[in-house]
């Protein structure tokens, strides 16, 4: 029997069992607001300015968009959400959601917070991963210089000071991965913009050669809206086979599409982004199929809000005779979105998590602004969320 016949993503009772009717109404209001591109455009511009000016907007933000998409300001706050998710068989990917701040002291501080998150994850039954942004521990300027430098085997650095600075970045990442490996927690390294991605890719492969010999600890993120990432995934796998380590691969569609296209136009080079969604979907699904075909040597995290992509992986797992909770296949969605995917898959026995950011309100504002923008730019995403919320509210009203 095809396992997809036993899995429905339409069950709103499963999807929203963890939310009170009041919470559902708040979510419905929020998604109704961010359905408007105009409101989101204005809001994302003025919100950071209002916060800097001291305007009393924090309470409103905390009770709406922060509450919807963030686990809390501290690890202790996140523990409550983590426990709540665990009650429904849902796991958690912890993300210290503070955006990049330049300066070695800031980079060291972020490193410490990430290690604290790993230590905390090790005390919980349902936190298999933490997420890491290299831009939280490394200078954007340094990454851009390294990205543009000649691809030499030895250093790719133009000066001794950059060598030293890059050395400190590597020390931070090795410190993070040392603790993660010891505690049995996976490290998902985020993808960034194309103009800083190359040195990140090289560093992640280096980390994998050290930590992924027996099991996948380190994962790279492949943005499949880029037209070269399917090939790069296959190349990464070849390197893993030659180096005799397990490739950790987190697949996403991508997060910087408009920024990437604009920069390509301004600087006069071909856009690295696929021409249309169809091509992105095709590469994403092919990448997922490639990972499943090579599941013995690739550990896959499928980070997708696309129902069809998730179901295709479920079907291929069944066709290959894989267990629902195979250790090399994990599904994930962002906290506050696509609960119909997460909770229905968890209810059916799949290994699935919520990506859960935490951090001080003022520091996670850039993350929240991206979530608002994403919901307006992804075709049908907000409408789908609203229709499911309305359906569950109607079901509860009838039940009364």
For each residue, the residues with C-beta under 8 A, 3 or more apart:
1: 5 6
2: 5 315 318
3: 6 7 314 315 317 318 324
4: 7 311 314 315 318
5: 1 2
6: 1 3 348
7: 3 4 311 314 344 345 348 350
8: 11 344
9: 307 310 311 340 341 344 345
10: 340 344
11: 8 14 15 340 344 347
12: 15 16 340 388 391 392 395
13: 16 17 392 395
14: 11 17 340 343 344 347
15: 11 12 339 340 342 343 344 388 392
16: 12 13 19 24 339 343 388 389 392
17: 13 14 88 343
18: 84 85 87 88 343
19: 16 23 24 27 339
20: 23 24
21: 24 25 393 396
22: 25 26
23: 19 20 26 27
24: 16 19 20 21 27 28 389 392 393 396
25: 21 22 28 29 393
26: 22 23 29 30 63 64 67 68
27: 19 23 24 30 31 68 336 385 389
28: 24 25 31 32 386 389 390 393
29: 25 26 32 33 64
30: 26 27 33 34 64 65 68
31: 27 28 34 35 375 382 385 386 389
32: 28 29 35 386
33: 29 30 36 39
34: 30 31 39 40 65 372 375 376 382
35: 31 32 375 376 382 383 386
36: 33 39 40 376
37: 40 41 376
38: 41 42
39: 33 34 36 42 43
40: 34 36 37 43 44 372 373 375 376
41: 37 38 44 45
42: 38 39 45 46
43: 39 40 46 47 369 372
44: 40 41 47 48 369 372 373
45: 41 42 48 49
46: 42 43 49 50
47: 43 44 50 51 57 61 365 369
48: 44 45 51 52 365 366 369
49: 45 46 52 53
50: 46 47 53 55 57
51: 47 48 54 55 57 58 61 362 365
52: 48 49
53: 49 50
54: 51
55: 50 51
56: 59
57: 47 50 51 60 61
58: 51 61 62 361 362
59: 56 62 63
60: 57 63 64
61: 47 51 57 58 64 65 66 361 365 368
62: 58 59 66 67 361
63: 26 59 60 66 67
64: 26 29 30 60 61 67 68
65: 30 34 61 68 69 368 371 372
66: 61 62 63 69 70 361 364 368
67: 26 62 63 64 70
68: 26 27 30 64 65 336
69: 65 66 334 335 336 337 357 367 368 371
70: 66 67 97 335 336 356 357 358 359 364 367 368
71: 77 78 81 82 92 94 335 356 357 358
72: 76 77 78 80 81 358
73: 77 358 359 360 361
74: 77 78 358
75: 78 79 94 116 117 120 358
76: 72 79 80
77: 71 72 73 74 80 81 358
78: 71 72 74 75 81 82 92 94 356 358
79: 75 76 82 83 120 124
80: 72 76 77 83 84
81: 71 72 77 78 84 85 92 335 356
82: 71 78 79 85 86 92 124 126 127 356
83: 79 80 86 87
84: 18 80 81 87 88
85: 18 81 82 88 90 91 92 126 353 354 356
86: 82 83 89 90 91 92 124 125 126
87: 18 83 84
88: 17 18 84 85 343 346 347
89: 86 346 347 349
90: 85 86 126 342 343 346 352 353 354
91: 85 86 126 127 128 330 351 352 353 354
92: 71 78 81 82 85 86 124 126 127 353 354 356
93: 127 128 129 130 131 188 332 353 354 355 356
94: 71 75 78 117 120 121 127 129 130 131 356 358
95: 130 131 355 356 357 358
96: 110 113 114 117 130 136 357 358 359
97: 70 357 358 359 363 364 367
98: 101 110 113 136 359 360 363 364
99: 135 136 363 364 366 367
100: 133 135 136 140
101: 98 106 110
102: 106 139 140 141
103: 106 107
104: 107 108 168
105: 108 109
106: 101 102 103 109 110
107: 103 104 110 111 136 137 138 139 168 169 172
108: 104 105 111 112 172
109: 105 106 112 113
110: 96 98 101 106 107 113 114 136 137
111: 107 108 114 115 137 172 175 176
112: 108 109 115 116
113: 96 98 109 110 116 117
114: 96 110 111 117 118 130 132 136 137 176
115: 111 112 118 119 175 176 179
116: 75 112 113 119 120
117: 75 94 96 113 114 120 121 130
118: 114 115 121 122 130 176 179 180 183 185 187
119: 115 116 122 123 179 183
120: 75 79 94 116 117 123 124 127
121: 94 117 118 124 127 128 129 130 183 185
122: 118 119 183 184 185
123: 119 120
124: 79 82 86 92 120 121 127
125: 86
126: 82 85 86 90 91 92 353
127: 82 91 92 93 94 120 121 124 130 185
128: 91 93 121 185 186 330 353
129: 93 94 121 185 186 187 188 219 301 330 353
130: 93 94 95 96 114 117 118 121 127 180 185 186 187 188
131: 93 94 95 188 189 190 355
132: 114 136 137 173 176 187 188 189 190
133: 100 136 137 189 190 192
134: 137 138 143 169 173 189 190 192 200 203
135: 99 100 138 140 143 192 196
136: 96 98 99 100 107 110 114 132 133
137: 107 110 111 114 132 133 134 169 172 173
138: 107 134 135 142 143 166 169 172
139: 102 107 142 143 165
140: 100 102 135 143 144 196
141: 102 144 145
142: 138 139 145 146 162 165 166 169
143: 134 135 138 139 140 146 147 192 196 199 200
144: 140 141 147 148 195 196
145: 141 142 148 149 158 162
146: 142 143 149 156 157 162 166 198 199
147: 143 144 195 196 197 198 199
148: 144 145 195
149: 145 146 152 156 157 158
150: 156
151: 156 198
152: 149 155 156
153:
154:
155: 152 163
156: 146 149 150 151 152 199 202
157: 146 149 162 163 166
158: 145 149 162
159: 162 163
160: 163 164
161: 164 165
162: 142 145 146 157 158 159 165 166
163: 155 157 159 160 166 167
164: 160 161 167 168
165: 139 142 161 162 168 169
166: 138 142 146 157 162 163 169 170 199
167: 163 164 170 171
168: 104 107 164 165 171 172
169: 107 134 137 138 142 165 166 172 173 203
170: 166 167 173 174 203 206
171: 167 168 174 175
172: 107 108 111 137 138 168 169 175 176
173: 132 134 137 169 170 176 177 203 207
174: 170 171 177 178 207 210
175: 111 115 171 172 178 179
176: 111 114 115 118 132 172 173 179 180 187
177: 173 174 180 181 187 207 210 211 217 218
178: 174 175 181 182
179: 115 118 119 175 176 182 183 185
180: 118 130 176 177 183 185 186 187 211 217
181: 177 178 184 211 217
182: 178 179
183: 118 119 121 122 179 180
184: 122 181
185: 118 121 122 127 128 129 130 179 180 217
186: 128 129 130 180 216 217 218 219 248
187: 118 129 130 132 176 177 180 207 217 218 219
188: 93 129 130 131 132 219 221 248 250 301
189: 131 132 133 134 200 204 207 218 219 220 221
190: 131 132 133 134 221
191: 197 200 220 221 222 223 252 254 255
192: 133 134 135 143 196 197 200 256
193: 196 197 256 259 260 263
194: 197 226 260 272
195: 144 147 148 263
196: 135 140 143 144 147 192 193 199 200
197: 147 191 192 193 194 200 201
198: 146 147 151 201 202
199: 143 146 147 156 166 196 202 203
200: 134 143 189 191 192 196 197 203 204
201: 197 198 204 205 220 232 236
202: 156 198 199 205 206
203: 134 169 170 173 199 200 206 207
204: 189 200 201 207 208 218 220
205: 201 202 208 209 220 236 239
206: 170 202 203 209 210
207: 173 174 177 187 189 203 204 210 211 212 218
208: 204 205 211 212 218 220 240 243 245 246 247 248
209: 205 206 212 243 245
210: 174 177 206 207 213
211: 177 180 181 207 208 217 218
212: 207 208 209 215 216 217 218 240 245 246 247 248
213: 210 244 245 246
214: 246
215: 212 246 299 327
216: 186 212 219 246 247 248 299 328
217: 177 180 181 185 186 187 211 212 248
218: 177 186 187 189 204 207 208 211 212 248
219: 129 186 187 188 189 216 248 249 250 299 301
220: 189 191 201 204 205 208 236 247 248 249 250
221: 188 189 190 191 250 251 252 303
222: 191 229 232 233 249 250 251 252 287
223: 191 226 229 252 253 254 255 256
224: 229 230 251 252 253 254 280 283 284 287
225: 253 254 257 273 274 280
226: 194 223 229 254 272 273 274
227: 272 273 274 279 283
228: 231 232 272
229: 222 223 224 226 232 233 283 287
230: 224 233 234 283 286 287 290
231: 228 234 235
232: 201 222 228 229 235 236
233: 222 229 230 236 237 249 287 290 291
234: 230 231 237 238 290
235: 231 232 238 239
236: 201 205 220 232 233 239 240 247 249
237: 233 234 240 241 247 290 294 297 298
238: 234 235 241 242
239: 205 235 236 242 243 247
240: 208 212 236 237 243 244 245 246 247 297 298
241: 237 238 244 297
242: 238 239
243: 208 209 239 240
244: 213 240 241
245: 208 209 212 213 240
246: 208 212 213 214 215 216 240 297 298 299
247: 208 212 216 220 236 237 239 240 297 298 299
248: 186 188 208 212 216 217 218 219 220 298 299 301
249: 219 220 222 233 236 287 291 298 299 300 301
250: 188 219 220 221 222 300 301 303
251: 221 222 224 284 287 288 291 300 301 302 303 304
252: 191 221 222 223 224 255 303 304
253: 223 224 225 280 281 284 304 306
254: 191 223 224 225 226 257 273 280
255: 191 223 252 370 374
256: 192 193 223 259 260
257: 225 254 260 261 273 377
258: 261 262 377
259: 193 256 262 263
260: 193 194 256 257 263 264 271 272 273
261: 257 258 264 265 271 273
262: 258 259 265 266
263: 193 195 259 260 266 267
264: 260 261 267 268 269 270 271 272 273
265: 261 262 268 271
266: 262 263
267: 263 264
268: 264 265
269: 264
270: 264
271: 260 261 264 265
272: 194 226 227 228 260 264
273: 225 226 227 254 257 260 261 264
274: 225 226 227 277 279 280 283
275: 279
276: 279 280
277: 274 280 281 379
278: 281 282
279: 227 274 275 276 282 283
280: 224 225 253 254 274 276 277 283 284
281: 253 277 278 284 285 306 308 309
282: 278 279 285 286
283: 224 227 229 230 274 279 280 286 287
284: 224 251 253 280 281 287 288 304 306 309
285: 281 282 288 289 309 312
286: 230 282 283 289 290
287: 222 224 229 230 233 249 251 283 284 290 291
288: 251 284 285 291 292 300 302 309 312 313 316
289: 285 286 292 293 312 316
290: 230 233 234 237 286 287 293 294 298
291: 233 249 251 287 288 294 295 298 300
292: 288 289 295 300 313 316 317 320 322 329
293: 289 290 320
294: 237 290 291 297 298
295: 291 292 298 300 320 322 326 328 329
296: 328
297: 237 240 241 246 247 294
298: 237 240 246 247 248 249 290 291 294 295 328
299: 215 216 219 246 247 248 249 327 328 330
300: 249 250 251 288 291 292 295 328 329 330
301: 129 188 219 248 249 250 251 330 331 332
302: 251 288 309 310 313 329 330 331 332
303: 221 250 251 252 332 333 355
304: 251 252 253 284 309 310 331 332 333
305: 333 334 337 338 341 378 381
306: 253 281 284 309 310
307: 9 310 311 341
308: 281 311 312
309: 281 284 285 288 302 304 306 312 313
310: 9 302 304 306 307 313 314 331 341 345
311: 4 7 9 307 308 314 315
312: 285 288 289 308 309 315 316
313: 288 292 302 309 310 316 317 329 331
314: 3 4 7 310 311 317 318 345 350
315: 2 3 4 311 312 318 319
316: 288 289 292 312 313 319 320
317: 3 292 313 314 320 322 323 324 326 329
318: 2 3 4 314 315 321 322
319: 315 316
320: 292 293 295 316 317
321: 318
322: 292 295 317 318 326 329
323: 317 326
324: 3 317 348 349 350 351
325: 349 350 351
326: 295 317 322 323 329 351
327: 215 299 351
328: 216 295 296 298 299 300
329: 292 295 300 302 313 317 322 326 351
330: 91 128 129 299 300 301 302 351 352 353
331: 301 302 304 310 313 341 342 345 350 351 352 353
332: 93 301 302 303 304 352 353 354 355
333: 303 304 305 337 338 339 341 342 352 353 354 355
334: 69 305 337 338 354 355 371
335: 69 70 71 81 354 355 356 357
336: 27 68 69 70 371
337: 69 305 333 334 371 375 381 385
338: 305 333 334 341 342 385
339: 15 16 19 333 342 343 388
340: 9 10 11 12 14 15 343 344 388
341: 9 305 307 310 331 333 338 344 345 352
342: 15 90 331 333 338 339 345 346 352 353 354
343: 14 15 16 17 18 88 90 339 340 346 347
344: 7 8 9 10 11 14 15 340 341 347 348
345: 7 9 310 314 331 341 342 348 350 352
346: 88 89 90 342 343 349 350 352
347: 11 14 88 89 343 344
348: 6 7 324 344 345
349: 89 324 325 346
350: 7 314 324 325 331 345 346
351: 91 324 325 326 327 329 330 331
352: 90 91 330 331 332 333 341 342 345 346
353: 85 90 91 92 93 126 128 129 330 331 332 333 342
354: 85 90 91 92 93 332 333 334 335 342
355: 93 95 131 303 332 333 334 335
356: 70 71 78 81 82 85 92 93 94 95 335
357: 69 70 71 95 96 97 335 364 367
358: 70 71 72 73 74 75 77 78 94 95 96 97 364
359: 70 73 96 97 98 363 364
360: 73 98 363 364
361: 58 61 62 66 73 364 365
362: 51 58 365
363: 97 98 99 359 360
364: 66 70 97 98 99 357 358 359 360 361 367 368
365: 47 48 51 61 361 362 368 369
366: 48 99 369 370
367: 69 70 97 99 357 364 370 371
368: 61 65 66 69 70 364 365 371 372
369: 43 44 47 48 365 366 372 373
370: 255 366 367 373 374
371: 65 69 334 336 337 367 368 374 375
372: 34 40 43 44 65 368 369 375 376
373: 40 44 369 370 376 377
374: 255 370 371 377 378 381
375: 31 34 35 40 337 371 372 378 381 382 385
376: 34 35 36 37 40 372 373 382
377: 257 258 373 374
378: 305 374 375 381 382
379: 277
380: 383 384
381: 305 337 374 375 378 384 385
382: 31 34 35 375 376 378 385 386
383: 35 380 386 387
384: 380 381 387 388
385: 27 31 337 338 375 381 382 388 389
386: 28 31 32 35 382 383 389 390
387: 383 384 390 391
388: 12 15 16 339 340 384 385 391 392
389: 16 24 27 28 31 385 386 392 393
390: 28 386 387 393 394
391: 12 387 388 394 395
392: 12 13 15 16 24 388 389 395 396
393: 21 24 25 28 389 390 396 397
394: 390 391 397 398
395: 12 13 391 392 398 399
396: 21 24 392 393 399 400
397: 393 394 400
398: 394 395
399: 395 396
400: 396 397
